[in-house]
């Protein structure tokens, strides 16, 4: 089955008084900052829950009159200003980059993981090890350590459970819509998506990357669901641990070989 490719980007018309919401929504720092999370929740508590606490989708789905009303709410605007000041202060602190050997080289650690869970609205991985790896990157942000994460952008991260009328438990695999999640396609200075190629079974498979900002830490999610790829190549990043052993090996090649090439294409040179 061919996966859909999302090309439509809906950008909400945010009033000038609420401009700070755009930047705050694109960084999952809100996940472990209660004041920031409460800011988004107060905008529309029901919609916040319905979107699985996704601030990007929340802003897209809020009605224009709701946004205008919030822009004239002095209490909300004061709350937004307080959260934005704290976010700016947090982000302004520079990473603790250490120099080893060659003084011209900035030390950087690349953290490769097949699954990484950082927020409920980023449903690209299940619990367990994914939550642990996500916590590593959150801790790296708070500790200001020079670490960058690399994982895969699974279109169908993991299943959701539901009960049917006779009580049986069923599973569904909703397709992630990356364009309305707190992640952004990695582009070059001219706005063109950065892509690398990997030779798999004699076919040059194209790979792009999505950046997830985790406080001061970046997580890059590799994605093969591109129009220029064949159907089997597009399916490599379709589902976590999906398919047979050969599919698992393909995923590991994309993660390992593709991850190194993508970091170089972006301009990052990890030392570890």
N, C-alpha and C positions, 0 to 999 in steps of 0.2 A: 504493500500500500504506500503510495507516494504521500509524503508529508506536505502539508500546505506551507507556503512561504508567505510570511506576513510582510507586506510592503507599505501598508497604510499607516501613517503616523498622525494621530490626532493630538493637536496641541491646544490645551485650554487657553482662553483669553483671560489671563490673570490680571486683575486690577493692579495699578502701580503700588498701592499700599500693601499688597500681598506678594510682591515680587520675590521676597526671600523664600517663599514656599517652594519655588521651583528647584533651587539648589538643595534645600533640605530634603526634598522628596527623592533626590537622586543619590543619596548617600544613606546606607543602612545604619548609620550611627544612631538613628532614632530607636533601633531595636533594643539597645541597652542604655538609653537615656530616657528616663521616665517623663521628664518635662516635655521632650520633643514628641514622644509617643502620645502623650495626653493632648498635645496641641492638635495633632491630626485627628484624634478621636473626637475632640470637641466640635470639629467642623460638621460632622454628621455621624453619630455613633453607630447607627444601623448600617449605613453604607460602609463604614470602616470595617465592621465585622464581615459584611458581605464580600468585600474585596480581599479578605484574609489579611487585613492590615497592610494594604498596599497603597502607599501615598500617591504614587504615580497614577494608578487607576482611579483612585479617589478624586484627584483633581480633574481627570478626564470626564468622570461621570457626574460630578457636581453640576447642578444647573447654574446658569449664568447669574440668575437673580440671587442664588445662595452665595456666590462669590462676592457679588456687589454688597450684599447685606453684611458679610464678614468684614469687608473693607471699611465699613462705617462703624463697626463695633469696636469701641475704644479698648474694651477689656481684651478682646481677641488680638487686636493689633499690638497691645502692650506685651501680651504673652508671646506673640511671634517675635517681637523685637528682642525680648529676653533670651529666647531660645537661639535666635540668630547670632546674638553677641557671644553666647557660650560656644556655639559651633565654630564661629570665626576664631575665637581664642584658641580652641582645641586644635583646629586645623593649621594655625599659624606656627605652632611649635614644630621645629625642624626635626627630621628623623636623626637618630643617634648613629649616623653613618661612620663606621670605623675604617681606618686606612691600614691595610696590611701590605708590607713589602713596598711595592711601587706606590709612591705618594700621589701619583696621578690617577690611581684607580680607587673608585669609591666602592666599598664593600656592599654586596647585596646577596641575599639568600633567596633562591627560587624554591618554593614549596609545591611539589607536585602531588596531587591527590585525585583519585578517580571519582570521589564524591565529596561535596562540600556544602554543608547546610548553614546558612547565615541568617535566614529570615523565613518566616512561614510563607510570605508572599513570593519568595524565590523558590518555587517547588521544582528544583532540578535534582534533588537528592533526598533519600529517606533519612531516618534518624540514626542513632548509634555512631558509627565512625564519621559520618558526615557532620554531625553536630560537633564532634570532637575537633575535626579539622577546621570547622568554622570558628570555634572558640579559640583555636590557635591564632587565627588571623585577627580576631577581635582583640585578643591579648597583645598581639604584636603591635596593633594600632595604639592601644593604651600605653604600652611600654616604649613606644616610639622606636621599634626595632626595624631595620632595613630588610623587610621580607615582602616578596610578591608571590601570590598564589596562582596556580595553574590547574584548571580542571576542564571538564567538558560541559557544553551547553545542551543538556538533554531536552529534546522537545517534549517528551513524555517522561518527566522525572520519576514519579512514582505514583502508585494508584491511590485512589480514594475509596473508602469503604462505605457501603450503604446497605440497608435492609430492604428486601422486597416484601410484598404483602403477606406472604406465607412465612416470613421470619428468616429466610435464608440470607446469608451475607454474600454480597456481590462486590465486584471491583470495577472501577472505571479508570481510564487513563486519559484525563483531559490534556489537550495539547496546550503547552505554554505559549503565550503571546508575548514574546520578548519586548515588543515595542511599547507595551504598557506595564512593564516591570522596572524596578529600579536598577537598570543596567543600560549601557550605551554601547553602540557599535564602535569599534576602534577604527579611527580614520587617520589618514596622513594630513599634512599641513594644508593640502588642497581640498580636503573634505572627502577624499576617495577612500572607501573601505580598504584596510590593509589585509592582504591575503597572501598565504604561502601555499606551496604545493608539496605533496608527499606521493611517492610512487608506491601504489598498492595494487598488486596483481597486474602490473604493467600499465595501470591507468594513473594518470596524474590527478590526484584528488585535491581540489581546492579547499582551503580552510580559512575561515574568518574568525574574529574574536570579539567577544562582548566584555566590556569592563564593568565590574561591580566595585563601587567604592565602599570600602568597609572602614569608615573613619579615615585614618591616614594611610590605610593599607589598600592595595589594589588586588583584585582577583580577576584573572582573565579566563573566560570560558570559551573553549574552542568549539566551532560549529561547522559541520560539513553540509548542512542543509541549504545548498546553494543551487541556483538554476543551472549553472554550468556543469554540475556534477551529475553522474548517472544515478538512477534510482537506488542501486545498492550502496553507492558511495554516500548518498544523502542520508541513508538510514543508519550510518555508523554512529551518529550522535543522537539517534532517535530515542533510545531508552536505556536507562542505567542497567547494566548487567543483562541486557536483553539478548536473545538469540543464542547461538551455539558457541563452542570454544573458539572457532575461527573469528566470529564477530567480536568476542572479547579481546582477542589478540589485535584485531584491527583498531579497536578503541585504545588499547595500550600503546600502539604505534603512533596513533594520532596525538595522544596525550604526551608521550615521551619525545619522539622525534619532532612532531609538530609543535609541541610546547617550546622546545629549544629554538626552533626556527622562528616562531612567532615572537618570542622575546627579542631576538636579534633584529627582526624586522621593525619592531616597535622602537628599538634603540636602547634596550636594557641588556647589560652584560653581568649576569650573576657570577659570583665567585664560588658559590657553593650550591 
